[in-house]
Amino acid sequence: QSLLGRADVRLAEERANPPAEDALALSQRLRQRRAEILHERSELLTRIRVDLATGDLAEAAQAREALTVLDVELGGVEIGLDQLHQRFDSGDERRVETRTKRFCLSLSRERAARLRQQFYEAGVSPERVELRPVKLELVADDGAGSVRVELRKRNG
């Protein structure tokens, strides 16, 4: 269970709902990266065509793998731009709480994943670590949050 302090919620609200100037700067960086990816993608497609025409199938396959990686990154950039631009839609102020909650859930999942990794690094076998769906609970103090771990004895 993830226990969120007020500092966590303030951080989530700031990160999930950036000021317009910050969102605009991020949008410009994402658009620039999209242009770079599209340029790299065009060059890779040309390289693949040449490799296939000359019968260099190994090079074509390698370039195709690089193209797949670029396509995944391009998809992430496009999703980021869509989400960022939704922030400026009319009525968006009603979604501040929803975005903050989503960020809190993401923060909690990240904490749980880090904790699981620490268990693994300490020698606990993966079969012995069970992560349940994250439940959020706001605590009264102003500090950072924490993760509650429950130890259970397994039958068998």
DSSP file with accessible surface (Angstrom, degrees, kcal/mol):
  #  RESIDUE AA STRUCTURE BP1 BP2  ACC     N-H-->O    O-->H-N    N-H-->O    O-->H-N    TCO  KAPPA ALPHA  PHI   PSI    X-CA   Y-CA   Z-CA
    1    1 A Q              0   0   82      0, 0.0   147,-3.7     0, 0.0     2,-0.5   0.000 360.0 360.0 360.0 138.4    0.0    0.0    0.0
    2    2 A S  E     -aB 136 147A   5    133,-1.9   135,-1.5   145,-0.2     2,-0.6  -0.832 360.0-158.5-100.0 125.6    1.3    3.4   -0.9
    3    3 A L  E     -aB 137 146A  19    143,-3.2   143,-2.6    -2,-0.5     2,-0.5  -0.917  11.3-155.7-104.0 118.3    1.0    6.1    1.7
    4    4 A L  E     -a  138   0A   8    133,-3.1   135,-3.0    -2,-0.6     2,-0.1  -0.836   0.9-153.2-100.7 128.3    1.1    9.6    0.3
    5    5 A G     >  -     0   0    0     -2,-0.5     4,-1.8   133,-0.2     3,-0.4  -0.436  35.3-103.0 -86.4 168.5    2.2   12.6    2.3
    6    6 A R  H  > S+     0   0  106    135,-1.9     4,-2.5     1,-0.2     5,-0.2   0.857 123.1  59.6 -61.7 -32.2    1.1   16.1    1.5
    7    7 A A  H  > S+     0   0   33    136,-1.2     4,-2.5   135,-0.2    -1,-0.2   0.890 103.7  52.0 -63.3 -37.4    4.5   16.8   -0.1
    8    8 A D  H  > S+     0   0    7    135,-0.6     4,-2.8    -3,-0.4    -1,-0.2   0.922 110.0  47.7 -62.4 -44.8    3.8   13.9   -2.6
    9    9 A V  H  X S+     0   0   46     -4,-1.8     4,-2.7     2,-0.2    -2,-0.2   0.917 111.5  49.8 -66.5 -40.5    0.4   15.4   -3.5
   10   10 A R  H  X S+     0   0  123     -4,-2.5     4,-2.4     2,-0.2    -1,-0.2   0.936 112.7  47.8 -61.8 -45.0    1.9   18.9   -4.0
   11   11 A L  H  X S+     0   0   51     -4,-2.5     4,-2.8     1,-0.2     5,-0.3   0.931 112.0  49.8 -60.3 -45.5    4.6   17.4   -6.2
   12   12 A A  H  X S+     0   0    0     -4,-2.8     4,-2.8     1,-0.2     5,-0.3   0.916 110.3  49.9 -61.0 -43.3    2.1   15.4   -8.2
   13   13 A E  H  X S+     0   0  100     -4,-2.7     4,-1.3     1,-0.2    -1,-0.2   0.922 113.2  46.2 -64.1 -40.9   -0.1   18.4   -8.7
   14   14 A E  H  < S+     0   0  129     -4,-2.4    -2,-0.2    -5,-0.2    -1,-0.2   0.921 117.9  42.1 -66.3 -45.0    2.9   20.5   -9.9
   15   15 A R  H  < S+     0   0  157     -4,-2.8    -2,-0.2     1,-0.2    -1,-0.2   0.864 117.4  45.5 -72.0 -37.8    4.2   17.8  -12.3
   16   16 A A  H  < S+     0   0   18     -4,-2.8    -1,-0.2    -5,-0.3    -2,-0.2   0.706 121.9  37.4 -79.5 -18.3    0.9   16.7  -13.7
   17   17 A N  S  < S-     0   0   21     -4,-1.3    -1,-0.2    -5,-0.3    -2,-0.1  -0.560  80.5-175.8-133.5  67.8   -0.3   20.3  -14.2
   18   18 A P        -     0   0   28      0, 0.0    -3,-0.1     0, 0.0    -4,-0.0  -0.252  36.0 -94.2 -67.3 153.7    2.6   22.4  -15.4
   19   19 A P     >  -     0   0   62      0, 0.0     4,-2.5     0, 0.0     3,-0.3  -0.245  40.4-105.6 -60.0 157.3    2.2   26.1  -15.9
   20   20 A A  H  > S+     0   0   45      1,-0.2     4,-2.6     2,-0.2     5,-0.2   0.868 119.5  54.5 -56.0 -39.5    1.4   27.2  -19.5
   21   21 A E  H  > S+     0   0  137      1,-0.2     4,-2.2     2,-0.2    -1,-0.2   0.916 110.7  45.3 -63.4 -42.9    5.0   28.5  -20.1
   22   22 A D  H  > S+     0   0   95     -3,-0.3     4,-2.5     2,-0.2    -1,-0.2   0.904 112.8  50.8 -66.5 -40.5    6.5   25.2  -19.1
   23   23 A A  H  X S+     0   0    0     -4,-2.5     4,-2.6     2,-0.2    -2,-0.2   0.908 109.9  50.6 -64.5 -38.8    4.0   23.2  -21.2
   24   24 A L  H  X S+     0   0   94     -4,-2.6     4,-2.4    -5,-0.2    -2,-0.2   0.924 110.5  48.6 -65.1 -43.3    4.8   25.4  -24.2
   25   25 A A  H  X S+     0   0   35     -4,-2.2     4,-2.2     2,-0.2    -2,-0.2   0.923 112.7  48.3 -63.0 -41.8    8.5   24.8  -23.8
   26   26 A L  H  X S+     0   0   65     -4,-2.5     4,-2.7     1,-0.2    -2,-0.2   0.919 109.3  53.3 -64.9 -40.5    8.0   21.1  -23.5
   27   27 A S  H  X S+     0   0    3     -4,-2.6     4,-2.6     1,-0.2    -2,-0.2   0.918 108.2  50.3 -60.6 -41.8    5.7   21.1  -26.5
   28   28 A Q  H  X S+     0   0  103     -4,-2.4     4,-2.3     2,-0.2    -1,-0.2   0.916 111.0  48.6 -64.3 -41.1    8.5   22.8  -28.5
   29   29 A R  H  X S+     0   0  157     -4,-2.2     4,-2.5     2,-0.2    -2,-0.2   0.912 112.2  48.9 -64.9 -41.1   11.1   20.3  -27.4
   30   30 A L  H  X S+     0   0   34     -4,-2.7     4,-2.5     2,-0.2    -2,-0.2   0.905 110.9  49.5 -66.2 -40.1    8.7   17.4  -28.3
   31   31 A R  H  X S+     0   0   94     -4,-2.6     4,-2.3    -5,-0.2    -2,-0.2   0.905 111.2  50.3 -65.3 -38.2    8.0   18.9  -31.7
   32   32 A Q  H  X S+     0   0  110     -4,-2.3     4,-2.2     2,-0.2    -2,-0.2   0.933 111.1  48.0 -63.8 -44.2   11.7   19.3  -32.4
   33   33 A R  H  X S+     0   0   60     -4,-2.5     4,-2.7     1,-0.2    -2,-0.2   0.896 109.2  54.0 -64.2 -38.5   12.4   15.7  -31.4
   34   34 A R  H  X S+     0   0   72     -4,-2.5     4,-2.6     1,-0.2    -1,-0.2   0.933 108.4  49.3 -60.7 -42.9    9.5   14.5  -33.6
   35   35 A A  H  X S+     0   0   53     -4,-2.3     4,-2.1     1,-0.2    -2,-0.2   0.910 111.5  49.4 -62.7 -41.4   11.1   16.4  -36.6
   36   36 A E  H  X S+     0   0   79     -4,-2.2     4,-2.7     2,-0.2     5,-0.2   0.924 111.5  48.8 -62.8 -43.6   14.5   14.8  -35.8
   37   37 A I  H  X S+     0   0    0     -4,-2.7     4,-3.0     1,-0.2    -2,-0.2   0.919 110.1  51.1 -63.3 -44.0   12.9   11.3  -35.6
   38   38 A L  H  X S+     0   0   85     -4,-2.6     4,-2.2     2,-0.2    -1,-0.2   0.895 111.3  48.5 -62.9 -36.9   11.1   11.8  -38.9
   39   39 A H  H  X S+     0   0  115     -4,-2.1     4,-2.1     2,-0.2    -2,-0.2   0.944 113.6  45.9 -65.8 -48.8   14.4   12.9  -40.5
   40   40 A E  H  X S+     0   0   73     -4,-2.7     4,-2.4     1,-0.2    -2,-0.2   0.896 112.0  53.1 -60.1 -39.3   16.3    9.8  -39.1
   41   41 A R  H  X S+     0   0   71     -4,-3.0     4,-2.5     1,-0.2    -1,-0.2   0.907 107.0  51.0 -63.5 -43.5   13.4    7.6  -40.1
   42   42 A S  H  X S+     0   0   67     -4,-2.2     4,-2.1     1,-0.2    -1,-0.2   0.915 110.6  49.0 -60.7 -43.6   13.5    8.9  -43.7
   43   43 A E  H  X S+     0   0  109     -4,-2.1     4,-2.3     1,-0.2    -2,-0.2   0.901 111.0  50.2 -64.0 -40.5   17.3    8.2  -43.9
   44   44 A L  H  X S+     0   0   19     -4,-2.4     4,-2.8     2,-0.2    -2,-0.2   0.901 108.1  52.5 -65.0 -41.2   16.8    4.7  -42.5
   45   45 A L  H  X S+     0   0   49     -4,-2.5     4,-2.4     2,-0.2    -1,-0.2   0.913 110.0  48.8 -61.4 -41.0   14.1    3.9  -45.0
   46   46 A T  H  X S+     0   0   73     -4,-2.1     4,-2.4     2,-0.2    -2,-0.2   0.928 111.4  50.0 -62.7 -44.1   16.4    5.0  -47.8
   47   47 A R  H  X S+     0   0   97     -4,-2.3     4,-2.8     1,-0.2    -2,-0.2   0.907 109.6  50.9 -61.5 -41.5   19.1    2.8  -46.4
   48   48 A I  H  X S+     0   0   22     -4,-2.8     4,-2.7     2,-0.2     5,-0.2   0.934 109.7  50.3 -62.4 -44.8   16.8   -0.2  -46.2
   49   49 A R  H  X S+     0   0  156     -4,-2.4     4,-2.5     1,-0.2    -2,-0.2   0.923 113.0  46.2 -59.4 -44.6   15.7    0.3  -49.8
   50   50 A V  H  X S+     0   0   80     -4,-2.4     4,-2.2     2,-0.2     6,-0.3   0.937 112.5  50.1 -63.9 -46.0   19.4    0.4  -50.9
   51   51 A D  H  <>S+     0   0   19     -4,-2.8     5,-2.3     1,-0.2     4,-0.4   0.908 113.0  46.3 -60.3 -41.8   20.3   -2.6  -48.8
   52   52 A L  H ><5S+     0   0   99     -4,-2.7     3,-0.8     3,-0.2    -1,-0.2   0.906 111.5  51.6 -68.2 -38.8   17.4   -4.6  -50.2
   53   53 A A  H 3<5S+     0   0   89     -4,-2.5    -2,-0.2     1,-0.2    -1,-0.2   0.848 113.8  43.9 -66.8 -32.1   18.2   -3.6  -53.8
   54   54 A T  T 3<5S-     0   0   99     -4,-2.2    -1,-0.2    -5,-0.2    -2,-0.2   0.434 115.8-114.4 -93.0   1.1   21.9   -4.6  -53.4
   55   55 A G  T < 5 +     0   0   53     -3,-0.8     2,-1.7    -4,-0.4     3,-0.2   0.613  68.4 141.9  79.9  12.7   21.0   -7.9  -51.7
   56   56 A D     >< +     0   0   69     -5,-2.3     4,-2.0    -6,-0.3    -1,-0.2  -0.572  16.4 165.7 -87.8  78.5   22.5   -6.9  -48.3
   57   57 A L  H  >  +     0   0  118     -2,-1.7     4,-2.4     1,-0.2    -1,-0.2   0.829  68.8  57.6 -67.6 -32.8   19.8   -8.5  -46.2
   58   58 A A  H  > S+     0   0   76     -3,-0.2     4,-2.1     2,-0.2    -1,-0.2   0.932 110.0  43.9 -65.0 -44.5   21.7   -8.5  -43.0
   59   59 A E  H  > S+     0   0   71      2,-0.2     4,-2.6     1,-0.2     5,-0.2   0.897 112.6  53.1 -66.9 -38.2   22.2   -4.7  -43.1
   60   60 A A  H  X S+     0   0    5     -4,-2.0     4,-2.3     1,-0.2    -2,-0.2   0.911 109.4  48.7 -63.2 -41.5   18.6   -4.2  -44.1
   61   61 A A  H  X S+     0   0   34     -4,-2.4     4,-2.0     2,-0.2    -1,-0.2   0.904 111.1  49.9 -65.0 -41.1   17.4   -6.3  -41.1
   62   62 A Q  H  X S+     0   0  110     -4,-2.1     4,-1.9     1,-0.2    -2,-0.2   0.924 112.1  47.4 -64.6 -42.2   19.7   -4.2  -38.8
   63   63 A A  H  X S+     0   0    0     -4,-2.6     4,-2.4     1,-0.2    -2,-0.2   0.877 108.6  55.6 -66.9 -35.6   18.3   -1.0  -40.2
   64   64 A R  H  X S+     0   0  156     -4,-2.3     4,-2.2     2,-0.2    -1,-0.2   0.895 106.1  51.1 -64.6 -38.2   14.7   -2.3  -39.8
   65   65 A E  H  X S+     0   0  134     -4,-2.0     4,-2.0     2,-0.2    -1,-0.2   0.922 110.0  49.0 -63.4 -42.1   15.4   -2.9  -36.1
   66   66 A A  H  X S+     0   0   41     -4,-1.9     4,-2.2     1,-0.2    -2,-0.2   0.889 109.2  53.9 -64.1 -36.2   16.6    0.6  -35.7
   67   67 A L  H  X S+     0   0   17     -4,-2.4     4,-2.6     1,-0.2    -2,-0.2   0.912 105.8  52.7 -64.7 -39.5   13.5    1.8  -37.6
   68   68 A T  H  X S+     0   0   81     -4,-2.2     4,-2.2     2,-0.2    -1,-0.2   0.918 108.0  50.6 -61.8 -43.5   11.3   -0.1  -35.1
   69   69 A V  H  X S+     0   0  100     -4,-2.0     4,-2.2     1,-0.2    -1,-0.2   0.931 111.5  48.3 -61.1 -43.5   13.1    1.6  -32.2
   70   70 A L  H  X S+     0   0   12     -4,-2.2     4,-3.0     1,-0.2    -2,-0.2   0.899 108.7  53.9 -63.4 -39.9   12.5    5.0  -33.8
   71   71 A D  H  X S+     0   0   57     -4,-2.6     4,-2.3     2,-0.2    -1,-0.2   0.892 108.0  49.7 -63.2 -39.0    8.8    4.2  -34.4
   72   72 A V  H  X S+     0   0  107     -4,-2.2     4,-2.1     2,-0.2    -1,-0.2   0.937 112.9  46.5 -63.9 -45.4    8.3    3.3  -30.8
   73   73 A E  H  X S+     0   0   75     -4,-2.2     4,-2.5     1,-0.2    -2,-0.2   0.922 110.6  53.0 -63.5 -41.2   10.0    6.6  -29.7
   74   74 A L  H  X S+     0   0   26     -4,-3.0     4,-2.8     1,-0.2    -1,-0.2   0.916 107.2  52.4 -60.1 -41.8    7.9    8.5  -32.3
   75   75 A G  H  X S+     0   0   32     -4,-2.3     4,-2.5     1,-0.2    -1,-0.2   0.915 109.3  49.3 -60.4 -42.1    4.7    7.0  -30.8
   76   76 A G  H  X S+     0   0   45     -4,-2.1     4,-2.5     2,-0.2    -2,-0.2   0.902 111.1  49.3 -63.8 -40.5    5.7    8.1  -27.3
   77   77 A V  H  X S+     0   0   11     -4,-2.5     4,-2.6     2,-0.2    -2,-0.2   0.926 111.1  49.8 -64.6 -43.6    6.4   11.6  -28.6
   78   78 A E  H  X S+     0   0   65     -4,-2.8     4,-2.6     2,-0.2    -2,-0.2   0.920 111.5  48.2 -62.6 -43.0    3.1   11.8  -30.4
   79   79 A I  H  X S+     0   0   97     -4,-2.5     4,-2.7     2,-0.2     5,-0.2   0.926 111.3  51.4 -62.7 -43.2    1.2   10.6  -27.2
   80   80 A G  H  X S+     0   0   21     -4,-2.5     4,-2.5     1,-0.2    -2,-0.2   0.918 110.6  48.0 -60.0 -43.1    3.1   13.2  -25.1
   81   81 A L  H  X S+     0   0    3     -4,-2.6     4,-2.8     2,-0.2     5,-0.2   0.925 111.4  50.4 -64.1 -43.2    2.2   15.9  -27.5
   82   82 A D  H  X S+     0   0   93     -4,-2.6     4,-1.9     1,-0.2    -2,-0.2   0.937 113.2  45.5 -60.0 -46.3   -1.5   14.9  -27.5
   83   83 A Q  H  X S+     0   0  126     -4,-2.7     4,-0.8     1,-0.2    -1,-0.2   0.902 113.5  49.8 -65.0 -40.1   -1.6   14.8  -23.8
   84   84 A L  H >< S+     0   0   18     -4,-2.5     3,-0.7    -5,-0.2     4,-0.3   0.924 111.4  47.9 -65.8 -41.2    0.1   18.1  -23.5
   85   85 A H  H >< S+     0   0   79     -4,-2.8     3,-1.3     1,-0.3    -1,-0.2   0.806 101.6  63.9 -74.0 -25.2   -2.2   19.8  -25.9
   86   86 A Q  H >< S+     0   0   97     -4,-1.9     3,-1.7     1,-0.3    -1,-0.3   0.807  89.7  71.1 -63.3 -25.7   -5.3   18.4  -24.2
   87   87 A R  T << S+     0   0   54     -4,-0.8    -1,-0.3    -3,-0.7    -2,-0.2   0.780  96.9  49.4 -61.4 -24.8   -4.2   20.5  -21.3
   88   88 A F  T <  S+     0   0   98     -3,-1.3    -1,-0.3    -4,-0.3    -2,-0.2   0.388  83.9 116.5 -99.1   4.0   -5.1   23.6  -23.2
   89   89 A D  S X  S-     0   0   80     -3,-1.7     3,-1.6    -4,-0.2     4,-0.2  -0.366  80.5 -92.5 -65.8 153.2   -8.6   22.4  -24.2
   90   90 A S  T 3  S+     0   0  114      1,-0.3    -1,-0.1     2,-0.1    -2,-0.1  -0.394 114.5  26.3 -66.0 143.1  -11.5   24.4  -22.8
   91   91 A G  T >  S+     0   0   12     -3,-0.1     3,-1.3    -2,-0.1     4,-0.3   0.536  81.4 128.6  82.4   5.9  -12.8   22.9  -19.6
   92   92 A D  G X   +     0   0    6     -3,-1.6     3,-2.4     1,-0.3     4,-0.3   0.793  55.2  75.0 -67.0 -24.9   -9.3   21.4  -18.8
   93   93 A E  G >  S+     0   0  136      1,-0.3     3,-1.0     2,-0.2     4,-0.3   0.792  87.7  63.0 -60.1 -23.3   -9.3   22.9  -15.3
   94   94 A R  G <  S+     0   0  191     -3,-1.3     4,-0.4     1,-0.2     3,-0.3   0.713  97.9  57.2 -71.4 -18.9  -11.8   20.2  -14.3
   95   95 A R  G <> S+     0   0   84     -3,-2.4     4,-2.7    -4,-0.3     5,-0.3   0.404  76.1  95.5 -93.6   2.1   -9.2   17.6  -15.1
   96   96 A V  H <> S+     0   0   44     -3,-1.0     4,-2.4    -4,-0.3     5,-0.2   0.944  87.6  46.5 -56.3 -47.3   -6.5   18.9  -12.7
   97   97 A E  H  > S+     0   0  160     -4,-0.3     4,-2.6    -3,-0.3    -1,-0.2   0.910 111.9  51.0 -65.3 -39.4   -7.6   16.5  -10.0
   98   98 A T  H  > S+     0   0   68     -4,-0.4     4,-2.5     2,-0.2    -1,-0.2   0.931 111.8  46.4 -63.8 -45.6   -7.7   13.5  -12.4
   99   99 A R  H  X S+     0   0   45     -4,-2.7     4,-2.3     2,-0.2    -1,-0.2   0.900 112.0  51.8 -64.0 -39.0   -4.2   14.2  -13.7
  100  100 A T  H  X S+     0   0   11     -4,-2.4     4,-2.5    -5,-0.3    -2,-0.2   0.935 110.3  48.2 -63.5 -44.4   -2.9   14.7  -10.1
  101  101 A K  H  X S+     0   0  134     -4,-2.6     4,-2.5     1,-0.2    -2,-0.2   0.921 110.8  51.2 -63.0 -42.7   -4.4   11.3   -9.1
  102  102 A R  H  X S+     0   0  170     -4,-2.5     4,-2.3     1,-0.2    -1,-0.2   0.899 110.3  49.4 -60.8 -40.4   -2.9    9.6  -12.2
  103  103 A F  H  X S+     0   0   56     -4,-2.3     4,-2.9     2,-0.2    -1,-0.2   0.914 109.3  51.9 -65.6 -41.1    0.5   11.0  -11.3
  104  104 A C  H  X S+     0   0    7     -4,-2.5     4,-2.6     2,-0.2    -2,-0.2   0.917 110.2  48.9 -60.4 -42.9    0.1    9.8   -7.7
  105  105 A L  H  X S+     0   0   37     -4,-2.5     4,-2.6     2,-0.2    -1,-0.2   0.921 111.8  49.0 -62.4 -42.8   -0.7    6.3   -8.9
  106  106 A S  H  X S+     0   0   68     -4,-2.3     4,-2.4     2,-0.2    -2,-0.2   0.926 111.3  49.3 -62.9 -43.9    2.3    6.4  -11.2
  107  107 A L  H  X S+     0   0   27     -4,-2.9     4,-2.3     1,-0.2    -2,-0.2   0.927 111.9  49.1 -60.7 -42.9    4.6    7.6   -8.4
  108  108 A S  H  X S+     0   0    1     -4,-2.6     4,-2.3     1,-0.2    -2,-0.2   0.902 110.4  49.8 -65.6 -41.2    3.2    4.8   -6.2
  109  109 A R  H  X S+     0   0  141     -4,-2.6     4,-2.5     1,-0.2    -1,-0.2   0.905 110.0  51.5 -64.5 -38.9    3.8    2.2   -8.8
  110  110 A E  H  X S+     0   0   97     -4,-2.4     4,-2.5     2,-0.2    -2,-0.2   0.920 109.5  49.6 -64.2 -43.0    7.3    3.4   -9.3
  111  111 A R  H  X S+     0   0   43     -4,-2.3     4,-2.4     1,-0.2    -1,-0.2   0.924 111.4  49.2 -60.9 -43.5    8.0    3.2   -5.6
  112  112 A A  H  X S+     0   0   18     -4,-2.3     4,-2.6     2,-0.2    -2,-0.2   0.910 110.8  50.1 -63.9 -40.8    6.6   -0.3   -5.5
  113  113 A A  H  X S+     0   0   32     -4,-2.5     4,-2.4     2,-0.2    -1,-0.2   0.908 110.9  49.3 -65.1 -39.8    8.8   -1.4   -8.5
  114  114 A R  H  X S+     0   0  127     -4,-2.5     4,-2.1     2,-0.2    -1,-0.2   0.906 111.1  49.8 -65.2 -39.8   11.9    0.1   -6.8
  115  115 A L  H  X S+     0   0   41     -4,-2.4     4,-2.2     2,-0.2    -2,-0.2   0.931 109.7  50.7 -64.3 -43.7   11.1   -1.7   -3.6
  116  116 A R  H  X S+     0   0   87     -4,-2.6     4,-2.3     1,-0.2    -2,-0.2   0.931 109.5  51.4 -59.5 -43.4   10.6   -5.0   -5.5
  117  117 A Q  H  X S+     0   0   92     -4,-2.4     4,-2.7     1,-0.2    -1,-0.2   0.901 107.5  52.8 -62.2 -38.2   14.0   -4.5   -7.2
  118  118 A Q  H  X S+     0   0  118     -4,-2.1     4,-1.5     1,-0.2    -1,-0.2   0.894 107.3  52.0 -65.6 -37.4   15.7   -3.9   -3.8
  119  119 A F  H  <>S+     0   0   67     -4,-2.2     5,-2.4     2,-0.2    -2,-0.2   0.937 110.6  48.1 -60.9 -46.1   14.2   -7.2   -2.6
  120  120 A Y  H ><5S+     0   0   70     -4,-2.3     3,-1.7     1,-0.2    -2,-0.2   0.925 110.6  50.5 -60.3 -45.0   15.7   -9.0   -5.6
  121  121 A E  H 3<5S+     0   0  144     -4,-2.7    -1,-0.2     1,-0.3    -2,-0.2   0.785 105.6  57.5 -65.8 -25.7   19.1   -7.3   -5.1
  122  122 A A  T 3<5S-     0   0   83     -4,-1.5    -1,-0.3    -3,-0.2    -2,-0.2   0.435 127.6 -99.1 -83.7  -0.7   19.0   -8.4   -1.5
  123  123 A G  T < 5S+     0   0   65     -3,-1.7     2,-0.4     1,-0.3    -3,-0.2   0.519  73.9 144.4  99.5   6.1   18.6  -12.0   -2.6
  124  124 A V      < -     0   0   52     -5,-2.4    -1,-0.3    -6,-0.2    -2,-0.1  -0.667  53.3-119.0 -78.6 128.5   14.9  -12.5   -2.3
  125  125 A S    >   -     0   0   40     -2,-0.4     3,-2.0     1,-0.1     4,-0.3  -0.396  16.4-120.4 -70.6 145.8   13.7  -14.8   -5.1
  126  126 A P  G >  S+     0   0   70      0, 0.0     3,-1.4     0, 0.0    -1,-0.1   0.806 110.2  63.8 -56.3 -30.9   11.1  -13.3   -7.5
  127  127 A E  G 3  S+     0   0  137      1,-0.3    -2,-0.0     3,-0.0    -3,-0.0   0.720  99.8  54.8 -65.6 -21.0    8.6  -16.0   -6.7
  128  128 A R  G <  S+     0   0  186     -3,-2.0     2,-0.6     1,-0.0    -1,-0.3   0.476  94.0  78.5 -92.1  -4.2    8.5  -14.8   -3.1
  129  129 A V    <   -     0   0   25     -3,-1.4     2,-0.5    -4,-0.3    -1,-0.0  -0.930  56.8-179.0-111.0 122.1    7.6  -11.2   -3.9
  130  130 A E        -     0   0  109     -2,-0.6     2,-0.6     2,-0.0    -3,-0.0  -0.977  10.5-160.1-122.4 121.1    4.0  -10.4   -4.8
  131  131 A L        -     0   0   75     -2,-0.5     3,-0.1     3,-0.0    -2,-0.0  -0.899  10.1-158.9-100.0 126.2    3.0   -6.9   -5.8
  132  132 A R        -     0   0  139     -2,-0.6     3,-0.1     1,-0.2    -2,-0.0  -0.590  40.5 -72.1 -94.3 163.3   -0.7   -6.2   -5.5
  133  133 A P        -     0   0  115      0, 0.0    -1,-0.2     0, 0.0     2,-0.1  -0.245  63.1 -99.2 -54.6 142.3   -2.5   -3.3   -7.3
  134  134 A V        -     0   0   35   -133,-0.1     2,-0.4    -3,-0.1   -25,-0.1  -0.407  36.6-166.9 -69.9 133.7   -1.5    0.0   -5.8
  135  135 A K        -     0   0  148     -2,-0.1  -133,-1.9    -3,-0.1     2,-0.4  -0.988  14.0-140.0-118.9 132.2   -4.0    1.6   -3.3
  136  136 A L  E     +a    2   0A  54     -2,-0.4     2,-0.4  -135,-0.1  -133,-0.2  -0.747  21.0 177.2 -95.6 140.1   -3.5    5.2   -2.4
  137  137 A E  E     -a    3   0A  76   -135,-1.5  -133,-3.1    -2,-0.4     2,-0.4  -0.980  22.2-139.1-141.2 125.4   -3.9    6.5    1.1
  138  138 A L  E     -a    4   0A  99     -2,-0.4     2,-0.3  -135,-0.2  -133,-0.2  -0.720  18.7-153.6 -85.2 129.3   -3.3   10.1    2.1
  139  139 A V        -     0   0   36   -135,-3.0  -133,-0.2    -2,-0.4     6,-0.0  -0.698  19.5-121.8-101.6 160.4   -1.5   10.5    5.4
  140  140 A A  S    S+     0   0   81     -2,-0.3    -1,-0.1  -135,-0.1  -135,-0.1   0.751  79.2  93.8 -74.8 -24.7   -1.9   13.6    7.6
  141  141 A D  S    S-     0   0   93      1,-0.1  -135,-1.9     3,-0.1  -134,-0.2  -0.191  74.4-129.3 -75.1 164.2    1.8   14.6    7.8
  142  142 A D  S    S+     0   0  105   -137,-0.2  -135,-0.2  -136,-0.2    -1,-0.1   0.453  77.2  95.4 -87.6  -2.1    3.5   17.1    5.5
  143  143 A G  S    S-     0   0   36      1,-0.2  -136,-1.2  -137,-0.1  -135,-0.6   0.030  85.7 -71.1 -78.9-170.2    6.4   14.9    4.7
  144  144 A A        -     0   0   68   -137,-0.2    -1,-0.2     1,-0.1  -138,-0.1  -0.300  55.0-105.2 -76.7 167.3    7.0   12.5    1.8
  145  145 A G        -     0   0   19   -140,-0.2     2,-0.3    -3,-0.1  -141,-0.2  -0.060  29.6-155.3 -85.5-172.9    5.1    9.3    1.4
  146  146 A S  E     -B    3   0A  62   -143,-2.6  -143,-3.2     2,-0.0     2,-0.4  -0.925  17.8-110.9-152.6 175.7    6.1    5.7    2.0
  147  147 A V  E     -B    2   0A  49     -2,-0.3     2,-0.5  -145,-0.2  -145,-0.2  -0.970  23.5-141.3-118.8 131.5    5.2    2.2    1.0
  148  148 A R        -     0   0  107   -147,-3.7     2,-0.4    -2,-0.4    -2,-0.0  -0.817  16.6-159.8 -94.1 127.9    3.6   -0.2    3.5
  149  149 A V        -     0   0   73     -2,-0.5     2,-0.5     2,-0.0    -2,-0.0  -0.907   1.7-159.6-109.6 135.3    5.0   -3.8    3.2
  150  150 A E        -     0   0  125     -2,-0.4     2,-0.5     2,-0.0    -2,-0.0  -0.961   5.9-152.0-116.8 122.1    3.0   -6.7    4.5
  151  151 A L        -     0   0  160     -2,-0.5     2,-0.4     2,-0.0    -2,-0.0  -0.820  18.8-178.4 -93.9 131.5    4.8  -10.0    5.2
  152  152 A R        -     0   0  151     -2,-0.5     2,-0.5     0, 0.0    -2,-0.0  -0.980  27.0-125.6-130.9 144.8    2.7  -13.1    5.0
  153  153 A K        -     0   0  194     -2,-0.4     2,-0.4     1,-0.0    -2,-0.0  -0.752  28.5-139.8 -87.5 128.0    3.4  -16.7    5.5
  154  154 A R        -     0   0  140     -2,-0.5     2,-0.3     2,-0.1    -1,-0.0  -0.716  11.9-125.3 -89.1 140.7    2.6  -18.8    2.5
  155  155 A N              0   0  164     -2,-0.4    -1,-0.0     1,-0.1     0, 0.0  -0.645 360.0 360.0 -80.8 137.3    0.9  -22.2    2.9
  156  156 A G              0   0  127     -2,-0.3    -1,-0.1     0, 0.0    -2,-0.1   0.377 360.0 360.0  95.6 360.0    2.8  -25.1    1.3
